[in-house]
Amino acid sequence: MTQDFIIYLGREAVYAILLLSGPLLGGSLLVGLLISIFQATTQIQEQTLTFVPKIVVVFISLVIFGPWMLNILLVFTQNLFSTIPQLML
């Protein structure tokens, strides 16, 4: 096990994490921004107004992107398990 191999595994793990969290965070960010603009224009300063739409968007994103996210996770796990024999060398 070399340093390059460990860096490669770490890079792949971070890349998988970014791919998995991107759709959920992006949707939540977009809804939060739209609600903040709405609150600023209507001068409604209710802090709890943003939570319900964000939760709904995250659940909808999970339903839409769930199979794709599961596939990314499965490919990463299969690649990780296939590199176990290289760790023994």
PDB file with one MODEL, atoms N, CA, C and O in Angstrom:
MODEL        1
ATOM      1  N   MET A   1       0.851  -1.165   0.000  1.00  0.00           N
ATOM      2  CA  MET A   1       0.000   0.000   0.000  1.00  0.00           C
ATOM      3  C   MET A   1       0.903   1.236   0.000  1.00  0.00           C
ATOM      4  O   MET A   1       1.667   1.466   0.937  1.00  0.00           O
ATOM      5  N   THR A   2       0.796   2.010  -1.055  1.00  0.00           N
ATOM      6  CA  THR A   2       1.637   3.197  -1.188  1.00  0.00           C
ATOM      7  C   THR A   2       0.830   4.449  -0.866  1.00  0.00           C
ATOM      8  O   THR A   2      -0.391   4.416  -0.710  1.00  0.00           O
ATOM      9  N   GLN A   3       1.564   5.547  -0.774  1.00  0.00           N
ATOM     10  CA  GLN A   3       0.906   6.824  -0.525  1.00  0.00           C
ATOM     11  C   GLN A   3      -0.011   7.209  -1.683  1.00  0.00           C
ATOM     12  O   GLN A   3      -1.101   7.740  -1.471  1.00  0.00           O
ATOM     13  N   ASP A   4       0.433   6.941  -2.890  1.00  0.00           N
ATOM     14  CA  ASP A   4      -0.382   7.274  -4.061  1.00  0.00           C
ATOM     15  C   ASP A   4      -1.705   6.515  -4.049  1.00  0.00           C
ATOM     16  O   ASP A   4      -2.745   7.061  -4.416  1.00  0.00           O
ATOM     17  N   PHE A   5      -1.661   5.265  -3.627  1.00  0.00           N
ATOM     18  CA  PHE A   5      -2.876   4.460  -3.571  1.00  0.00           C
ATOM     19  C   PHE A   5      -3.844   5.005  -2.522  1.00  0.00           C
ATOM     20  O   PHE A   5      -5.051   5.057  -2.762  1.00  0.00           O
ATOM     21  N   ILE A   6      -3.332   5.405  -1.380  1.00  0.00           N
ATOM     22  CA  ILE A   6      -4.173   5.968  -0.322  1.00  0.00           C
ATOM     23  C   ILE A   6      -4.777   7.292  -0.774  1.00  0.00           C
ATOM     24  O   ILE A   6      -5.950   7.563  -0.515  1.00  0.00           O
ATOM     25  N   ILE A   7      -3.981   8.115  -1.447  1.00  0.00           N
ATOM     26  CA  ILE A   7      -4.490   9.384  -1.974  1.00  0.00           C
ATOM     27  C   ILE A   7      -5.567   9.129  -3.021  1.00  0.00           C
ATOM     28  O   ILE A   7      -6.568   9.843  -3.077  1.00  0.00           O
ATOM     29  N   TYR A   8      -5.358   8.105  -3.852  1.00  0.00           N
ATOM     30  CA  TYR A   8      -6.358   7.748  -4.858  1.00  0.00           C
ATOM     31  C   TYR A   8      -7.669   7.332  -4.197  1.00  0.00           C
ATOM     32  O   TYR A   8      -8.740   7.768  -4.620  1.00  0.00           O
ATOM     33  N   LEU A   9      -7.595   6.493  -3.164  1.00  0.00           N
ATOM     34  CA  LEU A   9      -8.813   6.067  -2.460  1.00  0.00           C
ATOM     35  C   LEU A   9      -9.519   7.250  -1.799  1.00  0.00           C
ATOM     36  O   LEU A   9     -10.745   7.350  -1.843  1.00  0.00           O
ATOM     37  N   GLY A  10      -8.749   8.136  -1.193  1.00  0.00           N
ATOM     38  CA  GLY A  10      -9.342   9.321  -0.569  1.00  0.00           C
ATOM     39  C   GLY A  10     -10.004  10.235  -1.583  1.00  0.00           C
ATOM     40  O   GLY A  10     -11.084  10.773  -1.340  1.00  0.00           O
ATOM     41  N   ARG A  11      -9.344  10.406  -2.727  1.00  0.00           N
ATOM     42  CA  ARG A  11      -9.904  11.257  -3.779  1.00  0.00           C
ATOM     43  C   ARG A  11     -11.210  10.670  -4.312  1.00  0.00           C
ATOM     44  O   ARG A  11     -12.179  11.397  -4.531  1.00  0.00           O
ATOM     45  N   GLU A  12     -11.232   9.357  -4.520  1.00  0.00           N
ATOM     46  CA  GLU A  12     -12.452   8.707  -5.002  1.00  0.00           C
ATOM     47  C   GLU A  12     -13.580   8.804  -3.970  1.00  0.00           C
ATOM     48  O   GLU A  12     -14.743   8.969  -4.336  1.00  0.00           O
ATOM     49  N   ALA A  13     -13.241   8.704  -2.692  1.00  0.00           N
ATOM     50  CA  ALA A  13     -14.259   8.809  -1.644  1.00  0.00           C
ATOM     51  C   ALA A  13     -14.846  10.219  -1.600  1.00  0.00           C
ATOM     52  O   ALA A  13     -16.062  10.383  -1.495  1.00  0.00           O
ATOM     53  N   VAL A  14     -13.994  11.225  -1.681  1.00  0.00           N
ATOM     54  CA  VAL A  14     -14.479  12.608  -1.672  1.00  0.00           C
ATOM     55  C   VAL A  14     -15.324  12.883  -2.911  1.00  0.00           C
ATOM     56  O   VAL A  14     -16.347  13.563  -2.828  1.00  0.00           O
ATOM     57  N   TYR A  15     -14.902  12.360  -4.055  1.00  0.00           N
ATOM     58  CA  TYR A  15     -15.666  12.541  -5.293  1.00  0.00           C
ATOM     59  C   TYR A  15     -17.049  11.891  -5.180  1.00  0.00           C
ATOM     60  O   TYR A  15     -18.045  12.464  -5.621  1.00  0.00           O
ATOM     61  N   ALA A  16     -17.106  10.705  -4.595  1.00  0.00           N
ATOM     62  CA  ALA A  16     -18.393  10.028  -4.412  1.00  0.00           C
ATOM     63  C   ALA A  16     -19.285  10.810  -3.451  1.00  0.00           C
ATOM     64  O   ALA A  16     -20.490  10.922  -3.676  1.00  0.00           O
ATOM     65  N   ILE A  17     -18.706  11.346  -2.393  1.00  0.00           N
ATOM     66  CA  ILE A  17     -19.485  12.140  -1.440  1.00  0.00           C
ATOM     67  C   ILE A  17     -20.053  13.382  -2.112  1.00  0.00           C
ATOM     68  O   ILE A  17     -21.212  13.733  -1.891  1.00  0.00           O
ATOM     69  N   LEU A  18     -19.246  14.047  -2.930  1.00  0.00           N
ATOM     70  CA  LEU A  18     -19.730  15.235  -3.632  1.00  0.00           C
ATOM     71  C   LEU A  18     -20.847  14.889  -4.612  1.00  0.00           C
ATOM     72  O   LEU A  18     -21.824  15.628  -4.731  1.00  0.00           O
ATOM     73  N   LEU A  19     -20.702  13.771  -5.311  1.00  0.00           N
ATOM     74  CA  LEU A  19     -21.759  13.353  -6.235  1.00  0.00           C
ATOM     75  C   LEU A  19     -23.048  13.003  -5.498  1.00  0.00           C
ATOM     76  O   LEU A  19     -24.142  13.307  -5.975  1.00  0.00           O
ATOM     77  N   LEU A  20     -22.921  12.370  -4.345  1.00  0.00           N
ATOM     78  CA  LEU A  20     -24.107  11.957  -3.596  1.00  0.00           C
ATOM     79  C   LEU A  20     -24.819  13.136  -2.929  1.00  0.00           C
ATOM     80  O   LEU A  20     -26.047  13.153  -2.852  1.00  0.00           O
ATOM     81  N   SER A  21     -24.068  14.100  -2.457  1.00  0.00           N
ATOM     82  CA  SER A  21     -24.696  15.209  -1.739  1.00  0.00           C
ATOM     83  C   SER A  21     -25.078  16.367  -2.647  1.00  0.00           C
ATOM     84  O   SER A  21     -25.855  17.229  -2.237  1.00  0.00           O
ATOM     85  N   GLY A  22     -24.561  16.412  -3.856  1.00  0.00           N
ATOM     86  CA  GLY A  22     -24.807  17.534  -4.754  1.00  0.00           C
ATOM     87  C   GLY A  22     -26.267  17.805  -5.068  1.00  0.00           C
ATOM     88  O   GLY A  22     -26.719  18.936  -4.890  1.00  0.00           O
ATOM     89  N   PRO A  23     -27.028  16.814  -5.530  1.00  0.00           N
ATOM     90  CA  PRO A  23     -28.429  17.093  -5.869  1.00  0.00           C
ATOM     91  C   PRO A  23     -29.268  17.547  -4.671  1.00  0.00           C
ATOM     92  O   PRO A  23     -30.126  18.419  -4.805  1.00  0.00           O
ATOM     93  N   LEU A  24     -29.022  16.961  -3.518  1.00  0.00           N
ATOM     94  CA  LEU A  24     -29.805  17.338  -2.335  1.00  0.00           C
ATOM     95  C   LEU A  24     -29.463  18.754  -1.883  1.00  0.00           C
ATOM     96  O   LEU A  24     -30.354  19.553  -1.590  1.00  0.00           O
ATOM     97  N   LEU A  25     -28.177  19.057  -1.828  1.00  0.00           N
ATOM     98  CA  LEU A  25     -27.767  20.386  -1.389  1.00  0.00           C
ATOM     99  C   LEU A  25     -28.125  21.452  -2.413  1.00  0.00           C
ATOM    100  O   LEU A  25     -28.499  22.566  -2.048  1.00  0.00           O
ATOM    101  N   GLY A  26     -28.011  21.113  -3.698  1.00  0.00           N
ATOM    102  CA  GLY A  26     -28.347  22.079  -4.741  1.00  0.00           C
ATOM    103  C   GLY A  26     -29.821  22.449  -4.725  1.00  0.00           C
ATOM    104  O   GLY A  26     -30.170  23.626  -4.822  1.00  0.00           O
ATOM    105  N   GLY A  27     -30.682  21.456  -4.603  1.00  0.00           N
ATOM    106  CA  GLY A  27     -32.118  21.736  -4.538  1.00  0.00           C
ATOM    107  C   GLY A  27     -32.492  22.533  -3.307  1.00  0.00           C
ATOM    108  O   GLY A  27     -33.296  23.462  -3.377  1.00  0.00           O
ATOM    109  N   SER A  28     -31.909  22.169  -2.184  1.00  0.00           N
ATOM    110  CA  SER A  28     -32.184  22.883  -0.947  1.00  0.00           C
ATOM    111  C   SER A  28     -31.683  24.325  -1.023  1.00  0.00           C
ATOM    112  O   SER A  28     -32.341  25.244  -0.537  1.00  0.00           O
ATOM    113  N   LEU A  29     -30.527  24.513  -1.629  1.00  0.00           N
ATOM    114  CA  LEU A  29     -29.978  25.858  -1.781  1.00  0.00           C
ATOM    115  C   LEU A  29     -30.866  26.716  -2.673  1.00  0.00           C
ATOM    116  O   LEU A  29     -31.121  27.880  -2.365  1.00  0.00           O
ATOM    117  N   LEU A  30     -31.333  26.148  -3.768  1.00  0.00           N
ATOM    118  CA  LEU A  30     -32.183  26.892  -4.698  1.00  0.00           C
ATOM    119  C   LEU A  30     -33.506  27.289  -4.043  1.00  0.00           C
ATOM    120  O   LEU A  30     -33.951  28.428  -4.185  1.00  0.00           O
ATOM    121  N   VAL A  31     -34.129  26.364  -3.334  1.00  0.00           N
ATOM    122  CA  VAL A  31     -35.392  26.677  -2.660  1.00  0.00           C
ATOM    123  C   VAL A  31     -35.171  27.704  -1.557  1.00  0.00           C
ATOM    124  O   VAL A  31     -35.983  28.615  -1.395  1.00  0.00           O
ATOM    125  N   GLY A  32     -34.099  27.575  -0.805  1.00  0.00           N
ATOM    126  CA  GLY A  32     -33.796  28.549   0.241  1.00  0.00           C
ATOM    127  C   GLY A  32     -33.577  29.941  -0.321  1.00  0.00           C
ATOM    128  O   GLY A  32     -34.017  30.931   0.264  1.00  0.00           O
ATOM    129  N   LEU A  33     -32.895  30.016  -1.457  1.00  0.00           N
ATOM    130  CA  LEU A  33     -32.659  31.308  -2.092  1.00  0.00           C
ATOM    131  C   LEU A  33     -33.965  31.926  -2.585  1.00  0.00           C
ATOM    132  O   LEU A  33     -34.203  33.118  -2.391  1.00  0.00           O
ATOM    133  N   LEU A  34     -34.810  31.115  -3.223  1.00  0.00           N
ATOM    134  CA  LEU A  34     -36.093  31.634  -3.713  1.00  0.00           C
ATOM    135  C   LEU A  34     -36.989  32.102  -2.567  1.00  0.00           C
ATOM    136  O   LEU A  34     -37.648  33.135  -2.677  1.00  0.00           O
ATOM    137  N   ILE A  35     -37.014  31.356  -1.485  1.00  0.00           N
ATOM    138  CA  ILE A  35     -37.842  31.750  -0.342  1.00  0.00           C
ATOM    139  C   ILE A  35     -37.273  33.000   0.322  1.00  0.00           C
ATOM    140  O   ILE A  35     -38.032  33.848   0.791  1.00  0.00           O
ATOM    141  N   SER A  36     -35.957  33.122   0.366  1.00  0.00           N
ATOM    142  CA  SER A  36     -35.347  34.326   0.936  1.00  0.00           C
ATOM    143  C   SER A  36     -35.672  35.554   0.102  1.00  0.00           C
ATOM    144  O   SER A  36     -35.938  36.626   0.647  1.00  0.00           O
ATOM    145  N   ILE A  37     -35.651  35.403  -1.221  1.00  0.00           N
ATOM    146  CA  ILE A  37     -36.031  36.523  -2.092  1.00  0.00           C
ATOM    147  C   ILE A  37     -37.499  36.883  -1.866  1.00  0.00           C
ATOM    148  O   ILE A  37     -37.851  38.061  -1.795  1.00  0.00           O
ATOM    149  N   PHE A  38     -38.352  35.866  -1.754  1.00  0.00           N
ATOM    150  CA  PHE A  38     -39.773  36.108  -1.478  1.00  0.00           C
ATOM    151  C   PHE A  38     -39.955  36.825  -0.149  1.00  0.00           C
ATOM    152  O   PHE A  38     -40.757  37.754  -0.054  1.00  0.00           O
ATOM    153  N   GLN A  39     -39.223  36.408   0.878  1.00  0.00           N
ATOM    154  CA  GLN A  39     -39.336  37.044   2.189  1.00  0.00           C
ATOM    155  C   GLN A  39     -38.841  38.483   2.145  1.00  0.00           C
ATOM    156  O   GLN A  39     -39.408  39.352   2.807  1.00  0.00           O
ATOM    157  N   ALA A  40     -37.794  38.742   1.376  1.00  0.00           N
ATOM    158  CA  ALA A  40     -37.266  40.098   1.299  1.00  0.00           C
ATOM    159  C   ALA A  40     -38.222  41.029   0.557  1.00  0.00           C
ATOM    160  O   ALA A  40     -38.368  42.195   0.922  1.00  0.00           O
ATOM    161  N   THR A  41     -38.871  40.512  -0.481  1.00  0.00           N
ATOM    162  CA  THR A  41     -39.776  41.378  -1.241  1.00  0.00           C
ATOM    163  C   THR A  41     -41.094  41.619  -0.511  1.00  0.00           C
ATOM    164  O   THR A  41     -41.671  42.701  -0.623  1.00  0.00           O
ATOM    165  N   THR A  42     -41.570  40.640   0.225  1.00  0.00           N
ATOM    166  CA  THR A  42     -42.840  40.811   0.940  1.00  0.00           C
ATOM    167  C   THR A  42     -42.643  41.255   2.383  1.00  0.00           C
ATOM    168  O   THR A  42     -43.621  41.513   3.084  1.00  0.00           O
ATOM    169  N   GLN A  43     -41.422  41.347   2.831  1.00  0.00           N
ATOM    170  CA  GLN A  43     -41.055  41.748   4.192  1.00  0.00           C
ATOM    171  C   GLN A  43     -41.666  40.832   5.252  1.00  0.00           C
ATOM    172  O   GLN A  43     -41.987  41.271   6.357  1.00  0.00           O
ATOM    173  N   ILE A  44     -41.820  39.562   4.903  1.00  0.00           N
ATOM    174  CA  ILE A  44     -42.230  38.549   5.879  1.00  0.00           C
ATOM    175  C   ILE A  44     -40.948  37.998   6.497  1.00  0.00           C
ATOM    176  O   ILE A  44     -40.104  37.449   5.788  1.00  0.00           O
ATOM    177  N   GLN A  45     -40.800  38.138   7.792  1.00  0.00           N
ATOM    178  CA  GLN A  45     -39.560  37.724   8.449  1.00  0.00           C
ATOM    179  C   GLN A  45     -39.761  36.493   9.333  1.00  0.00           C
ATOM    180  O   GLN A  45     -39.180  36.403  10.414  1.00  0.00           O
ATOM    181  N   GLU A  46     -40.561  35.570   8.888  1.00  0.00           N
ATOM    182  CA  GLU A  46     -40.800  34.336   9.633  1.00  0.00           C
ATOM    183  C   GLU A  46     -39.660  33.358   9.347  1.00  0.00           C
ATOM    184  O   GLU A  46     -39.466  32.959   8.199  1.00  0.00           O
ATOM    185  N   GLN A  47     -38.915  32.972  10.364  1.00  0.00           N
ATOM    186  CA  GLN A  47     -37.744  32.119  10.183  1.00  0.00           C
ATOM    187  C   GLN A  47     -38.110  30.677   9.862  1.00  0.00           C
ATOM    188  O   GLN A  47     -37.339  29.976   9.206  1.00  0.00           O
ATOM    189  N   THR A  48     -39.258  30.231  10.308  1.00  0.00           N
ATOM    190  CA  THR A  48     -39.638  28.832  10.091  1.00  0.00           C
ATOM    191  C   THR A  48     -40.238  28.590   8.715  1.00  0.00           C
ATOM    192  O   THR A  48     -40.520  27.445   8.363  1.00  0.00           O
ATOM    193  N   LEU A  49     -40.438  29.639   7.935  1.00  0.00           N
ATOM    194  CA  LEU A  49     -41.054  29.511   6.616  1.00  0.00           C
ATOM    195  C   LEU A  49     -40.186  28.703   5.655  1.00  0.00           C
ATOM    196  O   LEU A  49     -40.714  28.075   4.738  1.00  0.00           O
ATOM    197  N   THR A  50     -38.884  28.706   5.842  1.00  0.00           N
ATOM    198  CA  THR A  50     -37.991  28.038   4.890  1.00  0.00           C
ATOM    199  C   THR A  50     -37.867  26.539   5.133  1.00  0.00           C
ATOM    200  O   THR A  50     -37.483  25.812   4.216  1.00  0.00           O
ATOM    201  N   PHE A  51     -38.172  26.056   6.310  1.00  0.00           N
ATOM    202  CA  PHE A  51     -37.877  24.664   6.638  1.00  0.00           C
ATOM    203  C   PHE A  51     -38.753  23.654   5.908  1.00  0.00           C
ATOM    204  O   PHE A  51     -38.238  22.667   5.382  1.00  0.00           O
ATOM    205  N   VAL A  52     -40.040  23.873   5.864  1.00  0.00           N
ATOM    206  CA  VAL A  52     -40.943  22.895   5.242  1.00  0.00           C
ATOM    207  C   VAL A  52     -40.667  22.743   3.747  1.00  0.00           C
ATOM    208  O   VAL A  52     -40.558  21.610   3.279  1.00  0.00           O
ATOM    209  N   PRO A  53     -40.548  23.831   2.967  1.00  0.00           N
ATOM    210  CA  PRO A  53     -40.232  23.637   1.546  1.00  0.00           C
ATOM    211  C   PRO A  53     -38.887  22.958   1.313  1.00  0.00           C
ATOM    212  O   PRO A  53     -38.749  22.157   0.389  1.00  0.00           O
ATOM    213  N   LYS A  54     -37.900  23.269   2.139  1.00  0.00           N
ATOM    214  CA  LYS A  54     -36.594  22.617   1.981  1.00  0.00           C
ATOM    215  C   LYS A  54     -36.695  21.119   2.241  1.00  0.00           C
ATOM    216  O   LYS A  54     -36.113  20.321   1.505  1.00  0.00           O
ATOM    217  N   ILE A  55     -37.423  20.734   3.271  1.00  0.00           N
ATOM    218  CA  ILE A  55     -37.581  19.312   3.582  1.00  0.00           C
ATOM    219  C   ILE A  55     -38.321  18.603   2.458  1.00  0.00           C
ATOM    220  O   ILE A  55     -37.962  17.488   2.080  1.00  0.00           O
ATOM    221  N   VAL A  56     -39.353  19.247   1.922  1.00  0.00           N
ATOM    222  CA  VAL A  56     -40.105  18.658   0.812  1.00  0.00           C
ATOM    223  C   VAL A  56     -39.207  18.478  -0.405  1.00  0.00           C
ATOM    224  O   VAL A  56     -39.251  17.438  -1.062  1.00  0.00           O
ATOM    225  N   VAL A  57     -38.391  19.485  -0.707  1.00  0.00           N
ATOM    226  CA  VAL A  57     -37.492  19.396  -1.866  1.00  0.00           C
ATOM    227  C   VAL A  57     -36.447  18.309  -1.660  1.00  0.00           C
ATOM    228  O   VAL A  57     -36.106  17.602  -2.609  1.00  0.00           O
ATOM    229  N   VAL A  58     -35.936  18.160  -0.456  1.00  0.00           N
ATOM    230  CA  VAL A  58     -34.951  17.109  -0.192  1.00  0.00           C
ATOM    231  C   VAL A  58     -35.581  15.733  -0.378  1.00  0.00           C
ATOM    232  O   VAL A  58     -34.956  14.853  -0.969  1.00  0.00           O
ATOM    233  N   PHE A  59     -36.789  15.528   0.106  1.00  0.00           N
ATOM    234  CA  PHE A  59     -37.451  14.232  -0.077  1.00  0.00           C
ATOM    235  C   PHE A  59     -37.777  13.965  -1.540  1.00  0.00           C
ATOM    236  O   PHE A  59     -37.623  12.837  -2.008  1.00  0.00           O
ATOM    237  N   ILE A  60     -38.223  14.982  -2.266  1.00  0.00           N
ATOM    238  CA  ILE A  60     -38.485  14.805  -3.696  1.00  0.00           C
ATOM    239  C   ILE A  60     -37.189  14.500  -4.437  1.00  0.00           C
ATOM    240  O   ILE A  60     -37.169  13.663  -5.339  1.00  0.00           O
ATOM    241  N   SER A  61     -36.106  15.180  -4.056  1.00  0.00           N
ATOM    242  CA  SER A  61     -34.803  14.909  -4.674  1.00  0.00           C
ATOM    243  C   SER A  61     -34.344  13.485  -4.389  1.00  0.00           C
ATOM    244  O   SER A  61     -33.762  12.834  -5.256  1.00  0.00           O
ATOM    245  N   LEU A  62     -34.603  12.999  -3.182  1.00  0.00           N
ATOM    246  CA  LEU A  62     -34.250  11.616  -2.862  1.00  0.00           C
ATOM    247  C   LEU A  62     -35.030  10.629  -3.713  1.00  0.00           C
ATOM    248  O   LEU A  62     -34.486   9.614  -4.150  1.00  0.00           O
ATOM    249  N   VAL A  63     -36.298  10.922  -3.950  1.00  0.00           N
ATOM    250  CA  VAL A  63     -37.113  10.031  -4.782  1.00  0.00           C
ATOM    251  C   VAL A  63     -36.622  10.055  -6.226  1.00  0.00           C
ATOM    252  O   VAL A  63     -36.532   9.010  -6.872  1.00  0.00           O
ATOM    253  N   ILE A  64     -36.304  11.242  -6.730  1.00  0.00           N
ATOM    254  CA  ILE A  64     -35.881  11.367  -8.128  1.00  0.00           C
ATOM    255  C   ILE A  64     -34.465  10.843  -8.332  1.00  0.00           C
ATOM    256  O   ILE A  64     -34.219  10.054  -9.243  1.00  0.00           O
ATOM    257  N   PHE A  65     -33.530  11.283  -7.482  1.00  0.00           N
ATOM    258  CA  PHE A  65     -32.122  10.946  -7.670  1.00  0.00           C
ATOM    259  C   PHE A  65     -31.679   9.714  -6.886  1.00  0.00           C
ATOM    260  O   PHE A  65     -30.518   9.315  -6.979  1.00  0.00           O
ATOM    261  N   GLY A  66     -32.575   9.108  -6.121  1.00  0.00           N
ATOM    262  CA  GLY A  66     -32.216   7.962  -5.295  1.00  0.00           C
ATOM    263  C   GLY A  66     -31.592   6.806  -6.051  1.00  0.00           C
ATOM    264  O   GLY A  66     -30.542   6.317  -5.635  1.00  0.00           O
ATOM    265  N   PRO A  67     -32.191   6.342  -7.153  1.00  0.00           N
ATOM    266  CA  PRO A  67     -31.574   5.233  -7.891  1.00  0.00           C
ATOM    267  C   PRO A  67     -30.192   5.580  -8.442  1.00  0.00           C
ATOM    268  O   PRO A  67     -29.286   4.747  -8.427  1.00  0.00           O
ATOM    269  N   TRP A  68     -30.037   6.799  -8.923  1.00  0.00           N
ATOM    270  CA  TRP A  68     -28.736   7.235  -9.434  1.00  0.00           C
ATOM    271  C   TRP A  68     -27.701   7.289  -8.304  1.00  0.00           C
ATOM    272  O   TRP A  68     -26.558   6.867  -8.478  1.00  0.00           O
ATOM    273  N   MET A  69     -28.114   7.812  -7.146  1.00  0.00           N
ATOM    274  CA  MET A  69     -27.207   7.899  -6.005  1.00  0.00           C
ATOM    275  C   MET A  69     -26.821   6.506  -5.515  1.00  0.00           C
ATOM    276  O   MET A  69     -25.669   6.271  -5.149  1.00  0.00           O
ATOM    277  N   LEU A  70     -27.774   5.591  -5.508  1.00  0.00           N
ATOM    278  CA  LEU A  70     -27.488   4.218  -5.099  1.00  0.00           C
ATOM    279  C   LEU A  70     -26.509   3.561  -6.060  1.00  0.00           C
ATOM    280  O   LEU A  70     -25.626   2.816  -5.634  1.00  0.00           O
ATOM    281  N   ASN A  71     -26.658   3.831  -7.348  1.00  0.00           N
ATOM    282  CA  ASN A  71     -25.735   3.285  -8.341  1.00  0.00           C
ATOM    283  C   ASN A  71     -24.321   3.820  -8.125  1.00  0.00           C
ATOM    284  O   ASN A  71     -23.357   3.059  -8.205  1.00  0.00           O
ATOM    285  N   ILE A  72     -24.186   5.112  -7.852  1.00  0.00           N
ATOM    286  CA  ILE A  72     -22.870   5.706  -7.580  1.00  0.00           C
ATOM    287  C   ILE A  72     -22.244   5.033  -6.360  1.00  0.00           C
ATOM    288  O   ILE A  72     -21.060   4.696  -6.370  1.00  0.00           O
ATOM    289  N   LEU A  73     -23.035   4.842  -5.321  1.00  0.00           N
ATOM    290  CA  LEU A  73     -22.531   4.219  -4.095  1.00  0.00           C
ATOM    291  C   LEU A  73     -22.144   2.765  -4.322  1.00  0.00           C
ATOM    292  O   LEU A  73     -21.141   2.300  -3.782  1.00  0.00           O
ATOM    293  N   LEU A  74     -22.929   2.043  -5.115  1.00  0.00           N
ATOM    294  CA  LEU A  74     -22.610   0.645  -5.408  1.00  0.00           C
ATOM    295  C   LEU A  74     -21.328   0.522  -6.225  1.00  0.00           C
ATOM    296  O   LEU A  74     -20.500  -0.347  -5.951  1.00  0.00           O
ATOM    297  N   VAL A  75     -21.157   1.380  -7.222  1.00  0.00           N
ATOM    298  CA  VAL A  75     -19.938   1.343  -8.038  1.00  0.00           C
ATOM    299  C   VAL A  75     -18.722   1.661  -7.180  1.00  0.00           C
ATOM    300  O   VAL A  75     -17.687   1.006  -7.304  1.00  0.00           O
ATOM    301  N   PHE A  76     -18.838   2.667  -6.307  1.00  0.00           N
ATOM    302  CA  PHE A  76     -17.718   3.008  -5.429  1.00  0.00           C
ATOM    303  C   PHE A  76     -17.381   1.842  -4.502  1.00  0.00           C
ATOM    304  O   PHE A  76     -16.208   1.522  -4.312  1.00  0.00           O
ATOM    305  N   THR A  77     -18.401   1.208  -3.926  1.00  0.00           N
ATOM    306  CA  THR A  77     -18.166   0.091  -3.012  1.00  0.00           C
ATOM    307  C   THR A  77     -17.561  -1.104  -3.735  1.00  0.00           C
ATOM    308  O   THR A  77     -16.664  -1.758  -3.204  1.00  0.00           O
ATOM    309  N   GLN A  78     -18.041  -1.394  -4.935  1.00  0.00           N
ATOM    310  CA  GLN A  78     -17.464  -2.495  -5.713  1.00  0.00           C
ATOM    311  C   GLN A  78     -16.004  -2.223  -6.053  1.00  0.00           C
ATOM    312  O   GLN A  78     -15.167  -3.122  -5.974  1.00  0.00           O
ATOM    313  N   ASN A  79     -15.699  -0.986  -6.429  1.00  0.00           N
ATOM    314  CA  ASN A  79     -14.301  -0.640  -6.715  1.00  0.00           C
ATOM    315  C   ASN A  79     -13.443  -0.747  -5.461  1.00  0.00           C
ATOM    316  O   ASN A  79     -12.296  -1.188  -5.523  1.00  0.00           O
ATOM    317  N   LEU A  80     -13.998  -0.346  -4.335  1.00  0.00           N
ATOM    318  CA  LEU A  80     -13.254  -0.428  -3.084  1.00  0.00           C
ATOM    319  C   LEU A  80     -12.981  -1.878  -2.701  1.00  0.00           C
ATOM    320  O   LEU A  80     -11.871  -2.213  -2.287  1.00  0.00           O
ATOM    321  N   PHE A  81     -13.991  -2.741  -2.837  1.00  0.00           N
ATOM    322  CA  PHE A  81     -13.795  -4.154  -2.515  1.00  0.00           C
ATOM    323  C   PHE A  81     -12.871  -4.846  -3.512  1.00  0.00           C
ATOM    324  O   PHE A  81     -12.161  -5.784  -3.148  1.00  0.00           O
ATOM    325  N   SER A  82     -12.872  -4.397  -4.753  1.00  0.00           N
ATOM    326  CA  SER A  82     -11.980  -5.019  -5.739  1.00  0.00           C
ATOM    327  C   SER A  82     -10.522  -4.626  -5.520  1.00  0.00           C
ATOM    328  O   SER A  82      -9.626  -5.290  -6.040  1.00  0.00           O
ATOM    329  N   THR A  83     -10.266  -3.568  -4.766  1.00  0.00           N
ATOM    330  CA  THR A  83      -8.886  -3.169  -4.485  1.00  0.00           C
ATOM    331  C   THR A  83      -8.333  -3.817  -3.222  1.00  0.00           C
ATOM    332  O   THR A  83      -7.163  -3.613  -2.896  1.00  0.00           O
ATOM    333  N   ILE A  84      -9.136  -4.588  -2.505  1.00  0.00           N
ATOM    334  CA  ILE A  84      -8.653  -5.242  -1.281  1.00  0.00           C
ATOM    335  C   ILE A  84      -7.468  -6.172  -1.555  1.00  0.00           C
ATOM    336  O   ILE A  84      -6.525  -6.181  -0.763  1.00  0.00           O
ATOM    337  N   PRO A  85      -7.470  -6.954  -2.641  1.00  0.00           N
ATOM    338  CA  PRO A  85      -6.280  -7.783  -2.895  1.00  0.00           C
ATOM    339  C   PRO A  85      -5.001  -6.965  -3.093  1.00  0.00           C
ATOM    340  O   PRO A  85      -3.913  -7.440  -2.768  1.00  0.00           O
ATOM    341  N   GLN A  86      -5.116  -5.760  -3.614  1.00  0.00           N
ATOM    342  CA  GLN A  86      -3.935  -4.915  -3.785  1.00  0.00           C
ATOM    343  C   GLN A  86      -3.388  -4.445  -2.447  1.00  0.00           C
ATOM    344  O   GLN A  86      -2.199  -4.146  -2.334  1.00  0.00           O
ATOM    345  N   LEU A  87      -4.238  -4.379  -1.440  1.00  0.00           N
ATOM    346  CA  LEU A  87      -3.789  -3.946  -0.123  1.00  0.00           C
ATOM    347  C   LEU A  87      -2.886  -4.978   0.534  1.00  0.00           C
ATOM    348  O   LEU A  87      -2.060  -4.631   1.379  1.00  0.00           O
ATOM    349  N   MET A  88      -3.033  -6.237   0.158  1.00  0.00           N
ATOM    350  CA  MET A  88      -2.247  -7.307   0.765  1.00  0.00           C
ATOM    351  C   MET A  88      -0.830  -7.382   0.201  1.00  0.00           C
ATOM    352  O   MET A  88       0.038  -8.035   0.781  1.00  0.00           O
ATOM    353  N   LEU A  89      -0.598  -6.723  -0.917  1.00  0.00           N
ATOM    354  CA  LEU A  89       0.744  -6.794  -1.531  1.00  0.00           C
ATOM    355  C   LEU A  89       1.729  -5.893  -0.868  1.00  0.00           C
ATOM    356  O   LEU A  89       2.891  -5.845  -1.271  1.00  0.00           O
TER     357      LEU A  89
ENDMDL
END
